């Protein structure tokens, strides 16, 4: 347990050992029954938001962007 104080702007400093244990630097703040609750948001890597896509396109289409675009947009 740690005791923290607010500065003149209302900010608090969360000890680094707690931040490392939680693994987040962003939080949702909730006021519940006269208590402040901080819920950590997961740090997400951008690549985790994308999946792979398989397409049936001839290999030579990848050499020419306009040809590849034709297959992707119009279906061939």
Biopython code that builds the backbone (N, CA, C, O; Angstrom):
import numpy as np
from Bio.PDB.StructureBuilder import StructureBuilder

atoms = [
    (1, "UNK", "N", (0.848, -1.168, 0.000)),
    (1, "UNK", "CA", (0.000, 0.000, 0.000)),
    (1, "UNK", "C", (0.896, 1.234, 0.000)),
    (1, "UNK", "O", (1.938, 1.265, 0.653)),
    (2, "UNK", "N", (0.469, 2.245, -0.743)),
    (2, "UNK", "CA", (1.189, 3.511, -0.807)),
    (2, "UNK", "C", (0.224, 4.646, -0.523)),
    (2, "UNK", "O", (-0.959, 4.571, -0.853)),
    (3, "UNK", "N", (0.733, 5.676, 0.080)),
    (3, "UNK", "CA", (-0.047, 6.885, 0.303)),
    (3, "UNK", "C", (0.444, 7.918, -0.706)),
    (3, "UNK", "O", (1.645, 8.168, -0.816)),
    (4, "UNK", "N", (-0.491, 8.514, -1.439)),
    (4, "UNK", "CA", (-0.136, 9.534, -2.425)),
    (4, "UNK", "C", (-0.927, 10.799, -2.135)),
    (4, "UNK", "O", (-1.986, 10.749, -1.509)),
    (5, "UNK", "N", (-0.414, 11.920, -2.589)),
    (5, "UNK", "CA", (-1.091, 13.205, -2.416)),
    (5, "UNK", "C", (-1.282, 13.850, -3.779)),
    (5, "UNK", "O", (-0.573, 13.527, -4.732)),
    (6, "UNK", "N", (-2.225, 14.748, -3.866)),
    (6, "UNK", "CA", (-2.435, 15.478, -5.113)),
    (6, "UNK", "C", (-1.591, 16.749, -5.095)),
    (6, "UNK", "O", (-1.290, 17.298, -4.035)),
    (7, "UNK", "N", (-1.216, 17.203, -6.288)),
    (7, "UNK", "CA", (-0.530, 18.491, -6.377)),
    (7, "UNK", "C", (-1.583, 19.580, -6.563)),
    (7, "UNK", "O", (-2.779, 19.300, -6.498)),
    (8, "UNK", "N", (-1.156, 20.798, -6.789)),
    (8, "UNK", "CA", (-2.114, 21.906, -6.882)),
    (8, "UNK", "C", (-3.018, 21.809, -8.117)),
    (8, "UNK", "O", (-4.013, 22.528, -8.209)),
    (9, "UNK", "N", (-2.681, 20.930, -9.065)),
    (9, "UNK", "CA", (-3.502, 20.729, -10.260)),
    (9, "UNK", "C", (-4.400, 19.493, -10.145)),
    (9, "UNK", "O", (-5.126, 19.164, -11.083)),
    (10, "UNK", "N", (-4.353, 18.813, -9.000)),
    (10, "UNK", "CA", (-5.193, 17.637, -8.785)),
    (10, "UNK", "C", (-4.581, 16.341, -9.297)),
    (10, "UNK", "O", (-5.258, 15.314, -9.332)),
    (11, "UNK", "N", (-3.311, 16.372, -9.694)),
    (11, "UNK", "CA", (-2.648, 15.169, -10.211)),
    (11, "UNK", "C", (-2.091, 14.342, -9.067)),
    (11, "UNK", "O", (-1.680, 14.869, -8.033)),
    (12, "UNK", "N", (-2.086, 13.031, -9.280)),
    (12, "UNK", "CA", (-1.427, 12.143, -8.334)),
    (12, "UNK", "C", (-0.317, 11.404, -9.067)),
    (12, "UNK", "O", (-0.367, 11.224, -10.283)),
    (13, "UNK", "N", (0.677, 10.985, -8.310)),
    (13, "UNK", "CA", (1.768, 10.200, -8.886)),
    (13, "UNK", "C", (1.631, 8.783, -8.383)),
    (13, "UNK", "O", (1.603, 8.536, -7.178)),
    (14, "UNK", "N", (1.545, 7.850, -9.322)),
    (14, "UNK", "CA", (1.451, 6.434, -8.982)),
    (14, "UNK", "C", (2.879, 5.885, -8.953)),
    (14, "UNK", "O", (3.620, 6.068, -9.919)),
    (15, "UNK", "N", (3.277, 5.221, -7.875)),
    (15, "UNK", "CA", (4.641, 4.684, -7.795)),
    (15, "UNK", "C", (4.966, 3.767, -8.983)),
    (15, "UNK", "O", (4.131, 2.985, -9.434)),
    (16, "UNK", "N", (6.185, 3.888, -9.464)),
    (16, "UNK", "CA", (6.628, 3.144, -10.637)),
    (16, "UNK", "C", (6.513, 1.636, -10.448)),
    (16, "UNK", "O", (6.173, 0.926, -11.394)),
    (17, "UNK", "N", (6.787, 1.134, -9.249)),
    (17, "UNK", "CA", (6.693, -0.314, -9.029)),
    (17, "UNK", "C", (5.260, -0.809, -9.228)),
    (17, "UNK", "O", (5.048, -1.938, -9.669)),
    (18, "UNK", "N", (4.279, 0.031, -8.903)),
    (18, "UNK", "CA", (2.878, -0.345, -9.116)),
    (18, "UNK", "C", (2.558, -0.322, -10.612)),
    (18, "UNK", "O", (1.901, -1.230, -11.122)),
    (19, "UNK", "N", (3.021, 0.712, -11.312)),
    (19, "UNK", "CA", (2.773, 0.796, -12.757)),
    (19, "UNK", "C", (3.395, -0.383, -13.498)),
    (19, "UNK", "O", (2.787, -0.937, -14.413)),
    (20, "UNK", "N", (4.607, -0.765, -13.100)),
    (20, "UNK", "CA", (5.264, -1.908, -13.746)),
    (20, "UNK", "C", (4.502, -3.199, -13.485)),
    (20, "UNK", "O", (4.360, -4.032, -14.379)),
    (21, "UNK", "N", (4.012, -3.365, -12.261)),
    (21, "UNK", "CA", (3.263, -4.574, -11.920)),
    (21, "UNK", "C", (1.961, -4.648, -12.705)),
    (21, "UNK", "O", (1.571, -5.722, -13.162)),
    (22, "UNK", "N", (1.291, -3.521, -12.862)),
    (22, "UNK", "CA", (0.024, -3.482, -13.597)),
    (22, "UNK", "C", (0.260, -3.570, -15.100)),
    (22, "UNK", "O", (-0.542, -4.165, -15.820)),
    (23, "UNK", "N", (1.351, -2.984, -15.573)),
    (23, "UNK", "CA", (1.678, -3.032, -16.997)),
    (23, "UNK", "C", (0.890, -2.046, -17.831)),
    (23, "UNK", "O", (0.675, -2.278, -19.021)),
    (24, "UNK", "N", (0.457, -0.957, -17.234)),
    (24, "UNK", "CA", (-0.317, 0.040, -17.969)),
    (24, "UNK", "C", (0.035, 1.428, -17.465)),
    (24, "UNK", "O", (0.426, 1.609, -16.312)),
    (25, "UNK", "N", (-0.113, 2.410, -18.355)),
    (25, "UNK", "CA", (0.087, 3.806, -17.961)),
    (25, "UNK", "C", (-1.164, 4.634, -18.223)),
    (25, "UNK", "O", (-1.161, 5.849, -18.027)),
    (26, "UNK", "N", (-2.229, 3.979, -18.665)),
    (26, "UNK", "CA", (-3.507, 4.659, -18.922)),
    (26, "UNK", "C", (-4.587, 3.989, -18.095)),
    (26, "UNK", "O", (-4.618, 2.766, -17.960)),
    (27, "UNK", "N", (-5.474, 4.807, -17.542)),
    (27, "UNK", "CA", (-6.492, 4.290, -16.635)),
    (27, "UNK", "C", (-7.843, 4.935, -16.894)),
    (27, "UNK", "O", (-7.931, 6.059, -17.389)),
    (28, "UNK", "N", (-8.884, 4.207, -16.554)),
    (28, "UNK", "CA", (-10.229, 4.760, -16.475)),
    (28, "UNK", "C", (-10.444, 5.099, -15.014)),
    (28, "UNK", "O", (-10.159, 4.288, -14.133)),
    (29, "UNK", "N", (-10.949, 6.298, -14.754)),
    (29, "UNK", "CA", (-11.186, 6.702, -13.371)),
    (29, "UNK", "C", (-12.688, 6.644, -13.104)),
    (29, "UNK", "O", (-13.489, 7.164, -13.881)),
    (30, "UNK", "N", (-13.055, 6.011, -12.007)),
    (30, "UNK", "CA", (-14.457, 5.818, -11.650)),
    (30, "UNK", "C", (-14.653, 6.298, -10.212)),
    (30, "UNK", "O", (-13.841, 6.003, -9.335)),
    (31, "UNK", "N", (-15.724, 7.031, -9.982)),
    (31, "UNK", "CA", (-16.088, 7.430, -8.633)),
    (31, "UNK", "C", (-17.183, 6.484, -8.170)),
    (31, "UNK", "O", (-18.289, 6.487, -8.712)),
    (32, "UNK", "N", (-16.869, 5.665, -7.154)),
    (32, "UNK", "CA", (-17.805, 4.654, -6.682)),
    (32, "UNK", "C", (-17.934, 4.764, -5.166)),
    (32, "UNK", "O", (-16.960, 4.581, -4.437)),
    (33, "UNK", "N", (-19.139, 5.064, -4.703)),
    (33, "UNK", "CA", (-19.402, 5.159, -3.260)),
    (33, "UNK", "C", (-18.372, 6.030, -2.544)),
    (33, "UNK", "O", (-17.815, 5.635, -1.520)),
    (34, "UNK", "N", (-18.130, 7.203, -3.086)),
    (34, "UNK", "CA", (-17.214, 8.164, -2.492)),
    (34, "UNK", "C", (-15.756, 7.680, -2.472)),
    (34, "UNK", "O", (-14.955, 8.151, -1.664)),
    (35, "UNK", "N", (-15.418, 6.738, -3.365)),
    (35, "UNK", "CA", (-14.042, 6.266, -3.535)),
    (35, "UNK", "C", (-13.634, 6.462, -4.988)),
    (35, "UNK", "O", (-14.468, 6.379, -5.890)),
    (36, "UNK", "N", (-12.373, 6.717, -5.207)),
    (36, "UNK", "CA", (-11.834, 6.815, -6.563)),
    (36, "UNK", "C", (-11.224, 5.471, -6.913)),
    (36, "UNK", "O", (-10.377, 4.952, -6.187)),
    (37, "UNK", "N", (-11.665, 4.909, -8.041)),
    (37, "UNK", "CA", (-11.153, 3.623, -8.510)),
    (37, "UNK", "C", (-10.480, 3.850, -9.860)),
    (37, "UNK", "O", (-11.078, 4.433, -10.764)),
    (38, "UNK", "N", (-9.239, 3.392, -9.996)),
    (38, "UNK", "CA", (-8.514, 3.460, -11.264)),
    (38, "UNK", "C", (-8.488, 2.072, -11.885)),
    (38, "UNK", "O", (-8.009, 1.117, -11.274)),
    (39, "UNK", "N", (-9.006, 1.970, -13.104)),
    (39, "UNK", "CA", (-8.998, 0.684, -13.818)),
    (39, "UNK", "C", (-8.008, 0.789, -14.973)),
    (39, "UNK", "O", (-8.173, 1.639, -15.848)),
    (40, "UNK", "N", (-6.987, -0.057, -14.988)),
    (40, "UNK", "CA", (-5.972, 0.047, -16.045)),
    (40, "UNK", "C", (-6.525, -0.341, -17.408)),
    (40, "UNK", "O", (-7.324, -1.268, -17.539)),
    (41, "UNK", "N", (-6.078, 0.390, -18.413)),
    (41, "UNK", "CA", (-6.369, 0.039, -19.802)),
    (41, "UNK", "C", (-5.177, -0.738, -20.334)),
    (41, "UNK", "O", (-4.030, -0.404, -20.037)),
    (42, "UNK", "N", (-5.439, -1.752, -21.102)),
    (42, "UNK", "CA", (-4.351, -2.539, -21.674)),
    (42, "UNK", "C", (-3.648, -1.734, -22.753)),
    (42, "UNK", "O", (-4.289, -1.074, -23.572)),
    (43, "UNK", "N", (-2.334, -1.795, -22.742)),
    (43, "UNK", "CA", (-1.549, -1.206, -23.817)),
    (43, "UNK", "C", (-1.560, -2.185, -24.978)),
    (43, "UNK", "O", (-1.082, -3.312, -24.854)),
    (44, "UNK", "N", (-2.104, -1.753, -26.100)),
    (44, "UNK", "CA", (-2.259, -2.624, -27.254)),
    (44, "UNK", "C", (-1.263, -2.224, -28.333)),
    (44, "UNK", "O", (-1.105, -1.043, -28.644)),
    (45, "UNK", "N", (-0.602, -3.213, -28.891)),
    (45, "UNK", "CA", (0.278, -2.966, -30.021)),
    (45, "UNK", "C", (-0.602, -2.832, -31.266)),
    (45, "UNK", "O", (-1.583, -3.561, -31.416)),
    (46, "UNK", "N", (-0.256, -1.912, -32.147)),
    (46, "UNK", "CA", (-1.051, -1.670, -33.342)),
    (46, "UNK", "C", (-1.230, -2.935, -34.164)),
    (46, "UNK", "O", (-2.305, -3.166, -34.718)),
    (47, "UNK", "N", (-0.199, -3.750, -34.250)),
    (47, "UNK", "CA", (-0.281, -4.956, -35.063)),
    (47, "UNK", "C", (-1.291, -5.969, -34.508)),
    (47, "UNK", "O", (-1.757, -6.841, -35.241)),
    (48, "UNK", "N", (-1.632, -5.857, -33.207)),
    (48, "UNK", "CA", (-2.624, -6.753, -32.619)),
    (48, "UNK", "C", (-4.042, -6.449, -33.088)),
    (48, "UNK", "O", (-4.947, -7.259, -32.887)),
    (49, "UNK", "N", (-4.244, -5.290, -33.711)),
    (49, "UNK", "CA", (-5.566, -4.913, -34.188)),
    (49, "UNK", "C", (-5.871, -5.454, -35.581)),
    (49, "UNK", "O", (-6.994, -5.324, -36.068)),
    (50, "UNK", "N", (-4.882, -6.053, -36.217)),
    (50, "UNK", "CA", (-5.051, -6.528, -37.583)),
    (50, "UNK", "C", (-4.893, -8.045, -37.651)),
    (50, "UNK", "O", (-4.102, -8.637, -36.916)),
    (51, "UNK", "N", (-5.649, -8.647, -38.534)),
    (51, "UNK", "CA", (-5.540, -10.074, -38.794)),
    (51, "UNK", "C", (-4.921, -10.269, -40.173)),
    (51, "UNK", "O", (-4.740, -9.311, -40.924)),
    (52, "UNK", "N", (-4.608, -11.489, -40.491)),
    (52, "UNK", "CA", (-4.112, -11.777, -41.824)),
    (52, "UNK", "C", (-5.297, -12.062, -42.737)),
    (52, "UNK", "O", (-6.363, -12.487, -42.291)),
    (53, "UNK", "N", (-5.088, -11.824, -43.995)),
    (53, "UNK", "CA", (-6.126, -12.053, -44.993)),
    (53, "UNK", "C", (-5.522, -12.891, -46.095)),
    (53, "UNK", "O", (-4.426, -12.609, -46.579)),
    (54, "UNK", "N", (-6.248, -13.926, -46.487)),
    (54, "UNK", "CA", (-5.798, -14.742, -47.608)),
    (54, "UNK", "C", (-6.629, -14.381, -48.827)),
    (54, "UNK", "O", (-7.856, -14.297, -48.761)),
    (55, "UNK", "N", (-5.935, -14.168, -49.947)),
    (55, "UNK", "CA", (-6.622, -13.819, -51.184)),
    (55, "UNK", "C", (-6.112, -14.701, -52.308)),
    (55, "UNK", "O", (-4.976, -15.175, -52.286)),
    (56, "UNK", "N", (-6.959, -14.907, -53.270)),
    (56, "UNK", "CA", (-6.597, -15.715, -54.431)),
    (56, "UNK", "C", (-6.245, -14.759, -55.572)),
    (56, "UNK", "O", (-7.097, -14.371, -56.372)),
    (57, "UNK", "N", (-4.964, -14.395, -55.617)),
    (57, "UNK", "CA", (-4.472, -13.440, -56.602)),
    (57, "UNK", "C", (-3.214, -14.032, -57.226)),
    (57, "UNK", "O", (-2.366, -14.573, -56.516)),
    (58, "UNK", "N", (-3.087, -13.936, -58.542)),
    (58, "UNK", "CA", (-1.862, -14.439, -59.175)),
    (58, "UNK", "C", (-0.621, -13.726, -58.624)),
    (58, "UNK", "O", (-0.647, -12.520, -58.375)),
    (59, "UNK", "N", (0.447, -14.472, -58.441)),
    (59, "UNK", "CA", (1.676, -13.936, -57.843)),
    (59, "UNK", "C", (2.222, -12.751, -58.623)),
    (59, "UNK", "O", (2.756, -11.821, -58.018)),
    (60, "UNK", "N", (2.105, -12.755, -59.952)),
    (60, "UNK", "CA", (2.648, -11.655, -60.754)),
    (60, "UNK", "C", (1.905, -10.338, -60.524)),
    (60, "UNK", "O", (2.417, -9.277, -60.881)),
    (61, "UNK", "N", (0.704, -10.388, -59.932)),
    (61, "UNK", "CA", (-0.054, -9.165, -59.634)),
    (61, "UNK", "C", (0.632, -8.329, -58.567)),
    (61, "UNK", "O", (0.423, -7.118, -58.502)),
    (62, "UNK", "N", (1.443, -8.954, -57.733)),
    (62, "UNK", "CA", (2.123, -8.222, -56.668)),
    (62, "UNK", "C", (3.268, -7.361, -57.195)),
    (62, "UNK", "O", (3.790, -6.518, -56.465)),
    (63, "UNK", "N", (3.654, -7.555, -58.421)),
    (63, "UNK", "CA", (4.732, -6.747, -59.015)),
    (63, "UNK", "C", (4.212, -5.401, -59.522)),
    (63, "UNK", "O", (4.973, -4.441, -59.641)),
    (64, "UNK", "N", (2.915, -5.336, -59.817)),
    (64, "UNK", "CA", (2.325, -4.114, -60.356)),
    (64, "UNK", "C", (1.132, -3.732, -59.480)),
    (64, "UNK", "O", (0.131, -4.446, -59.424)),
    (65, "UNK", "N", (1.258, -2.585, -58.795)),
    (65, "UNK", "CA", (0.224, -2.179, -57.851)),
    (65, "UNK", "C", (-1.145, -2.032, -58.517)),
    (65, "UNK", "O", (-2.157, -2.439, -57.947)),
    (66, "UNK", "N", (-1.181, -1.454, -59.718)),
    (66, "UNK", "CA", (-2.472, -1.252, -60.383)),
    (66, "UNK", "C", (-3.125, -2.594, -60.716)),
    (66, "UNK", "O", (-4.350, -2.715, -60.678)),
    (67, "UNK", "N", (-2.328, -3.581, -61.034)),
    (67, "UNK", "CA", (-2.859, -4.927, -61.314)),
    (67, "UNK", "C", (-3.385, -5.566, -60.029)),
    (67, "UNK", "O", (-4.449, -6.186, -60.028)),
    (68, "UNK", "N", (-2.643, -5.413, -58.949)),
    (68, "UNK", "CA", (-3.078, -5.947, -57.662)),
    (68, "UNK", "C", (-4.370, -5.275, -57.219)),
    (68, "UNK", "O", (-5.294, -5.940, -56.752)),
    (69, "UNK", "N", (-4.430, -3.961, -57.366)),
    (69, "UNK", "CA", (-5.631, -3.214, -56.983)),
    (69, "UNK", "C", (-6.833, -3.691, -57.791)),
    (69, "UNK", "O", (-7.941, -3.780, -57.262)),
    (70, "UNK", "N", (-6.623, -3.996, -59.056)),
    (70, "UNK", "CA", (-7.707, -4.478, -59.912)),
    (70, "UNK", "C", (-8.285, -5.780, -59.333)),
    (70, "UNK", "O", (-9.503, -5.949, -59.275)),
    (71, "UNK", "N", (-7.422, -6.678, -58.916)),
    (71, "UNK", "CA", (-7.893, -7.946, -58.351)),
    (71, "UNK", "C", (-8.582, -7.752, -57.009)),
    (71, "UNK", "O", (-9.584, -8.405, -56.717)),
    (72, "UNK", "N", (-8.048, -6.862, -56.205)),
    (72, "UNK", "CA", (-8.619, -6.660, -54.881)),
    (72, "UNK", "C", (-9.959, -5.922, -54.919)),
    (72, "UNK", "O", (-10.878, -6.264, -54.175)),
    (73, "UNK", "N", (-10.070, -4.910, -55.784)),
    (73, "UNK", "CA", (-11.281, -4.099, -55.822)),
    (73, "UNK", "C", (-12.364, -4.731, -56.682)),
    (73, "UNK", "O", (-13.527, -4.801, -56.284)),
    (74, "UNK", "N", (-11.973, -5.186, -57.859)),
    (74, "UNK", "CA", (-12.967, -5.679, -58.821)),
    (74, "UNK", "C", (-13.076, -7.193, -58.862)),
    (74, "UNK", "O", (-13.967, -7.741, -59.511)),
    (75, "UNK", "N", (-12.179, -7.860, -58.175)),
    (75, "UNK", "CA", (-12.226, -9.324, -58.156)),
    (75, "UNK", "C", (-11.634, -9.954, -59.391)),
    (75, "UNK", "O", (-12.004, -11.078, -59.729)),
    (76, "UNK", "N", (-10.728, -9.281, -60.082)),
    (76, "UNK", "CA", (-10.040, -9.899, -61.204)),
    (76, "UNK", "C", (-10.285, -9.304, -62.489)),
    (76, "UNK", "O", (-9.743, -9.762, -63.495)),
]
sb = StructureBuilder()
sb.init_structure("model")
sb.init_model(0)
sb.init_chain("A")
sb.init_seg("    ")
for serial, (resi, resn, name, xyz) in enumerate(atoms, 1):
    if name == "N":
        sb.init_residue(resn, " ", resi, " ")
    sb.init_atom(name, np.array(xyz, "f"), 0.0, 1.0, " ", f" {name:<3s}", serial, name[0])
structure = sb.get_structure()
